[in-house]
Structure formats: C-alpha cells, structure tokens
Amino acid sequence: MAKYLVLIYGDEREWAGMSDEVRQQLGAGHRDLVEAAGAAVLDTRELEPASVATTLRADASGKLTTTDGPFLKTKEAVGGYYLIEARDLDEVMGLASRLYEATAGHSGVEIRPVVERG
C-alpha cells in the first residue's frame, strides 16, 4: 500500500461566499470520501486561510527571511488535505473525485504520492 497526499485548492473568496446549498454539497462530498475510504484516511484537516500563513525563504545572501501569506501570488490557495493509504493512484483518484472541489470551477484537487524511505 502506498500513501498519497490529496491537496485541495481553491479561491478563498469563492469559499467564503458560498451559499448554504453549495456548502452542503461541499460537506456531502467530504463525508462521502471519508465513508468510502474508511480507515484508509490517515489524516485530514482544513487549513486556516492563506492570509495567516507565514513563508520562510532565504534571500540572496542566505539569510532566512519571513513573509506573510503564501509565496506565490495566485487566487488559489491550499485549503485542506487528506492523507490516504491506497493500492494505487486509480483508487485515490476515485476517492478524490467525490469531492466538490474536484469539479468546481474555482477549485482543484492535486494528488501526490508520498515518498517513503527506509
């Protein structure tokens, strides 16, 4: 079994302005994924808005600097994640496709295999 990180991206303004009906659809997709995956969901969390993030980066001289918010200037930010154990990528794609964010025009879902060394 392999581990996959499912990153949920979206436009935070769109998320903040969702109607109750759309919020119910969003929640239903997450409940559906958790129910279908069961114990294969190793961890899942919603993240605070990107506006409260801190980015660490070295400047040209190698000195560590900090900036508020994400480093990239983009409308989409990571809003949450799932860590899922699965047989293969196809299984994870089937689970992640249940998420509202996978089909919403202002969101997206990225699936990345976790490197396990040992």
Secondary structure by P-SEA (a helix, b strand, c coil): cbbbbbbbbccaaaaaaccaaaaaaaaaaaaaaaaaacccccbbbbbcccccbbbbbbccccccccccccccccccccccccccccccaaaaaaaaaacccccccccbbbbbbbbbcc
